[in-house]
Amino acid sequence: MKDDVAGDIEQLSPRIAKLNDSTGVWGIVLLCFGTYFFTAAITFAINAVDGNIAKTLLGSLFSATVLARWLYLVVGSVSLAASLIIFYFFYWDGGRVDVGSEYRDSIKKQILRLLFISLLAQPILILVNTLLLPASSLSIAVFGGIIAALGCIFVLYQLIYNMIKGDHVKYANAPLILLVFAAVALVFADQAAIANTSNKNTLIQASEYATANPSDKSAAVGGVINGADVYKAKCSMCHKFDQKVVGPPYKETMPKYAGKLDKLIAFIRNPVKVNPAYGNMPPPGVTAAEAEAVAKYISTEYKKY
C-alpha cells in the first residue's frame, strides 16, 4: 500500500510542479492586467474634461498618461514589497533569528539595494505624472499631496543610504512607515484631482444644459415665476444652502449681498470668479425675471440655515 502511494506521489510530483509554475505565471499576468485597468480607470476619471487621453478606447488604454501612471504603480509596489521584507526579517517580533546569518546578510544587501534603486525612479515618475495631469485637475491640495510624498521619499533615501553604507538595519521599520505615508499622500492628491475634474465637468454640463434650454419655462406657474422652482431647476445641481456641493453654500456667500439685490441679480445673470477655491460658475441661462425671482428666494431662504 505504501509503495503504491509513493509511486503515485512520484508520478504526480512533476505535474504538480508544472501546475505550480504555470499558476504563478498566470497569476502575475492577471495581476498586471488588473492593476493596469485599475490605473486606466483612475486616469480616465482625472482626465475626463481636458486631459491627454486619446478619443478611441484602444488609444486611451495605451496612452502615455495611463502607461506612466501604471509604471509608477509597479515601481511603487516593488518599493513597498522590499520595505515589507525588511520589516519582517529585521524588525517584526525582533526579526527572523531562526535563519542563518549568511542568509540574513544576503537578504539585507539585496533588498536594500532593490529598495534604493526603486526609490531612485519614483521622483522622476511622479514628476512625469504631474506634468501629464490636466489643468482642470490641479489645485493646492493636489500639489500638497505630491510634495508630501516626495518629502517622504527623500527622507527614505537618506535612511536607506545610511543602512547600506553602515551595513546595518537599525531603521528597519522606517521604510515601510514612510512609504505608507507617501502612498496615502499620493492617494489624497489623486482624490483631489478627481474631485477637481468632477466639479469642472459638472459646471460644463450645467452650462451645456442652460445653452440647450435657454427658454425653459418650467419654473413659471400661472404667469408668476416661482423662485424656489428656478432654484431647483437651475441652481440646486451645484449649490445648497448649508453645505458645499460644486459651489459654496449660500449661508457663506449670501450675507455680503444683504440689501444688494440688484448686485445679486447681476451676478446670477453674468457670474464672475470670486473665490479661488471654486471653479468658474457658468451662466445659468435664466431670464431677468427668473434671476430676480431666484435672488429674492435665496436671499430669504438662506437665513433659515
C-alpha positions in Angstrom: 0.0 0.0 0.0 2.8 2.4 1.0 4.6 1.5 -2.2 1.6 2.3 -4.3 1.1 5.7 -2.6 4.8 6.5 -3.0 4.5 5.6 -6.7 1.5 7.8 -7.2 3.2 10.7 -5.5 6.3 10.2 -7.6 4.2 10.2 -10.8 2.1 13.3 -9.7 5.0 15.4 -8.5 6.2 16.6 -12.0 2.6 17.5 -12.8 2.1 19.4 -9.5 5.4 21.3 -10.0 4.4 22.2 -13.6 0.9 23.3 -12.4 2.5 25.5 -9.7 4.8 27.1 -12.2 2.0 27.9 -14.7 -0.3 29.1 -11.9 2.3 31.5 -10.7 2.9 32.9 -14.3 -0.8 33.3 -14.9 -1.3 34.9 -11.5 1.3 37.5 -12.4 -0.3 38.1 -15.8 -3.7 38.6 -14.4 -2.3 40.9 -11.6 -0.7 43.0 -14.3 -3.9 43.2 -16.3 -5.9 44.1 -13.2 -3.6 46.8 -12.0 -3.3 48.2 -15.5 -7.1 48.5 -15.9 -7.5 49.9 -12.4 -4.8 52.6 -13.3 -6.6 53.3 -16.6 -9.9 53.9 -14.7 -8.3 56.4 -12.3 -6.6 58.1 -15.2 -9.8 58.4 -17.2 -11.5 60.0 -14.2 -8.8 62.6 -13.7 -8.7 63.4 -17.5 -12.4 63.5 -18.1 -12.5 67.1 -19.1 -9.3 68.3 -20.8 -6.7 65.6 -20.3 -4.1 63.9 -22.5 -6.3 61.0 -23.4 -7.0 59.7 -26.9 -10.5 59.7 -28.3 -10.7 56.0 -29.0 -10.9 53.3 -26.3 -7.8 51.5 -27.5 -5.8 54.7 -27.8 -6.9 55.7 -24.3 -5.9 52.4 -22.8 -2.4 52.6 -24.2 -1.8 56.4 -23.9 1.3 57.8 -22.4 -0.7 59.1 -19.4 -2.0 55.6 -18.5 1.3 53.9 -19.1 3.2 56.4 -16.9 0.8 56.0 -14.0 0.9 52.2 -14.3 4.7 52.2 -14.4 4.7 54.3 -11.2 2.3 51.8 -9.6 4.6 48.9 -10.5 7.7 50.7 -9.2 5.9 51.8 -6.0 4.8 48.2 -5.4 8.3 46.9 -5.7 9.4 49.5 -3.1 6.6 48.5 -0.8 7.3 44.8 -1.2 11.0 45.4 -0.4 10.2 47.5 2.7 7.8 44.8 3.9 10.6 42.2 3.6 13.0 44.4 5.6 10.3 45.0 8.2 9.5 41.3 8.5 13.1 40.0 8.6 14.7 42.6 10.8 12.1 44.3 12.9 8.8 42.3 13.4 8.9 40.5 16.7 12.7 41.0 17.0 13.4 39.9 13.4 14.0 36.4 12.0 16.6 35.0 14.3 15.9 31.4 13.2 17.7 31.8 9.9 21.4 31.7 9.3 23.5 34.9 9.4 24.6 34.4 5.8 21.0 34.3 4.6 20.1 37.4 6.6 23.1 39.3 5.2 22.2 38.3 1.7 18.6 39.4 2.2 19.8 42.7 3.7 22.2 43.6 0.9 19.9 42.6 -2.0 16.7 44.0 -0.7 18.2 47.3 0.5 19.8 47.8 -3.0 16.5 46.9 -4.7 14.6 49.3 -2.4 17.1 52.1 -3.1 17.1 51.6 -6.9 13.2 51.6 -7.0 13.2 54.8 -4.9 15.5 56.5 -7.3 12.9 56.1 -10.1 10.0 57.3 -8.1 10.6 61.1 -8.1 11.1 61.0 -11.9 7.9 59.1 -12.4 6.0 61.4 -10.0 7.2 64.4 -12.0 6.2 62.8 -15.3 2.7 62.0 -14.0 2.4 65.5 -12.5 3.3 67.1 -15.9 0.6 64.9 -17.6 -2.1 66.0 -15.2 -4.8 68.2 -17.0 -5.1 71.8 -15.9 -8.7 71.1 -14.7 -7.4 68.7 -12.0 -4.8 70.9 -10.5 -5.1 72.6 -7.1 -3.2 73.4 -3.9 -4.4 70.1 -2.4 -3.0 68.1 -5.4 0.4 69.8 -5.2 0.4 69.4 -1.4 -0.1 65.7 -1.6 2.6 65.3 -4.2 5.1 67.4 -2.2 4.4 65.4 0.9 5.0 62.2 -0.9 8.3 63.5 -2.3 9.4 64.6 1.1 8.8 61.1 2.5 10.8 59.6 -0.4 13.8 61.9 0.1 13.9 61.2 3.8 13.8 57.5 2.9 16.8 58.0 0.5 18.9 59.1 3.4 17.9 56.3 5.7 18.5 53.6 3.1 21.8 55.1 2.1 22.9 55.1 5.8 21.8 51.5 6.2 23.7 50.4 3.1 26.8 52.4 3.9 26.8 51.3 7.6 25.8 47.7 6.8 23.1 47.7 9.4 19.3 47.6 9.6 18.9 50.0 12.5 15.9 51.7 10.9 14.2 48.5 9.6 10.7 49.8 10.4 11.2 53.3 8.8 10.9 52.3 5.1 7.5 50.8 5.5 6.2 53.7 7.6 7.5 56.4 5.2 6.2 54.5 2.1 2.8 54.1 3.6 2.7 57.9 4.3 3.9 58.6 0.7 1.2 56.3 -0.7 -1.5 58.0 1.4 -0.3 61.4 0.2 -0.5 60.4 -3.4 -3.9 58.8 -3.0 -5.0 62.1 -1.4 -3.6 64.0 -4.4 -5.4 61.7 -6.8 -8.7 62.1 -5.0 -8.3 65.8 -5.0 -7.6 65.7 -8.8 -10.6 63.6 -9.4 -12.8 65.9 -7.4 -11.5 69.0 -9.2 -12.2 67.4 -12.6 -15.7 66.2 -11.5 -16.5 69.8 -10.3 -15.5 71.3 -13.6 -17.3 68.6 -15.6 -20.5 69.3 -13.6 -20.2 73.0 -14.4 -19.7 72.2 -18.1 -22.8 70.0 -18.2 -24.8 72.7 -16.4 -23.7 75.3 -18.9 -24.5 73.0 -21.8 -27.9 72.3 -20.4 -28.5 76.1 -20.0 -27.4 76.7 -23.6 -29.5 73.9 -25.0 -32.6 75.1 -23.0 -32.5 78.9 -23.0 -36.3 79.2 -22.9 -37.0 76.6 -20.2 -40.3 77.8 -18.7 -40.6 75.0 -16.1 -40.4 77.5 -13.3 -43.4 79.6 -14.4 -46.8 78.8 -12.9 -49.8 80.8 -14.0 -47.6 83.6 -15.3 -45.9 84.0 -12.0 -42.2 82.9 -11.7 -41.6 80.9 -8.5 -38.0 81.5 -7.1 -38.0 78.1 -5.4 -38.7 76.3 -8.7 -36.0 78.3 -10.5 -33.6 77.3 -7.8 -34.5 73.6 -8.1 -34.3 73.7 -11.9 -31.2 75.9 -12.4 -29.1 76.1 -9.2 -29.6 73.0 -7.0 -27.2 70.9 -9.1 -24.3 73.0 -7.8 -25.5 74.8 -4.7 -27.1 74.1 -1.4 -27.9 76.4 1.5 -25.9 74.7 4.2 -23.1 72.6 2.6 -20.6 72.7 -0.3 -21.5 70.9 -3.5 -19.8 72.2 -6.6 -20.2 75.8 -5.5 -20.0 77.3 -2.0 -23.0 77.1 0.4 -25.4 80.0 0.3 -25.1 80.6 4.0 -21.5 81.6 3.5 -21.9 83.8 0.4 -25.3 85.5 0.8 -24.5 87.7 3.8 -22.4 90.0 1.6 -25.5 90.6 -0.6 -27.7 91.9 2.2 -29.6 94.9 0.9 -27.9 94.5 -2.5 -30.5 92.6 -4.5 -29.6 94.3 -7.8 -25.9 93.2 -7.4 -27.0 89.6 -6.7 -29.3 89.6 -9.8 -26.4 90.9 -11.9 -24.1 88.2 -10.6 -26.6 85.4 -11.3 -27.1 86.5 -14.9 -23.4 87.1 -15.5 -21.3 85.3 -12.9 -17.6 86.1 -12.4 -15.0 84.1 -10.4 -14.8 85.4 -6.8 -13.4 82.6 -4.7 -10.2 80.9 -6.0 -11.2 77.7 -4.1 -14.0 77.1 -6.5 -14.3 76.8 -10.3 -15.9 79.4 -12.6 -19.7 79.4 -12.3 -21.2 79.1 -15.8 -24.1 81.4 -16.8 -27.3 79.6 -15.6 -29.3 80.6 -18.6 -32.1 82.5 -16.8 -34.2 85.4 -17.9 -34.1 88.7 -16.0 -37.4 87.8 -14.3 -36.1 84.4 -13.3 -32.9 85.9 -11.9 -34.9 88.3 -9.8 -37.2 85.6 -8.5 -34.4 83.2 -7.5 -32.4 86.1 -6.0 -35.3 87.0 -3.7 -35.8 83.4 -2.8 -32.3 82.5 -1.8 -31.9 85.9 -0.1 -34.6 85.0 2.4 -34.2 81.2 2.4 -30.6 81.0 3.5 -31.4 82.7 6.8 -33.2 79.5 7.9 -29.9 77.6 8.0 
